[in-house]
Amino acid sequence: MSLFKTTTPTGETRRWTLKEWVQGMPLGHPSHPMFVHFPVAFYIGSVALDLLSKIGDFAAAPHAGTWAIIGAWSGSLFAVTTGLVDWFGMARGSTKKRVATRHLVLQLTTFAIFVVDLILRWPDRHAAETKPLVIVIGLIGVGVLLLGQYLGGKLVYQLGMRVSTVRESEP
Ligand code: HEM
């Protein structure tokens, strides 16, 4: 196995496919966990900035928090693409796929909650303080996000999900 080519179980040497590149196989480890930090940090950062606008003296915090949500979505482009490629390859009806599907639904719910958050905060993004309703919605979004992260971790650490061995037939 090299960065450009792999040897199949039958001894044949071939180039990595695009799907394998997206999964991170040429690097020797899954790519999805490399990208998940960006949406996580930006979503939590957005709510932290909103709280700071209430308890601190940082008038630009609501504006920065608004852009942090857009940053989370930019990072999600990579996290969602790599996650979906791994998810499509999982065996149908398996416990791992069921947990991965719940993980996917929670990530999409997080996205939807922050869409509402952004719509509500946009007109007041230059105000010195974030509205309490927006903060509550952001906290709910972070709660759902953390549940989704828990299931992602469960997939890897408890159920032993391994991208390198994922096959349609694996339970
Ligand atoms: C919505 C589409 C998504 C799908 C289908 C998906 C699917 C998966 C799958 C199959 C795994 C198992 C490990 C792997 O494939 O590398 C996983 C792990 C994980 N995912 Fe996702 N994911 C998605 C989006 C996200 C997003 C947006 C985040 C972050 C906000 C995220 C955070 C995580 C975390 C933290 C793990 C555990 C990784 C580890 O600790 O090694 N996922 N996901």
Residues whose N, C-alpha, C, O or C-beta is under 5 A from the ligand:
A	BS01	HEM	P30 H32 P33 V36 P39 V40 S76 A79 V80 G83 L84 D86 W87 A100 L104 Q107 Q149 G152 G153 L155 V156 M161
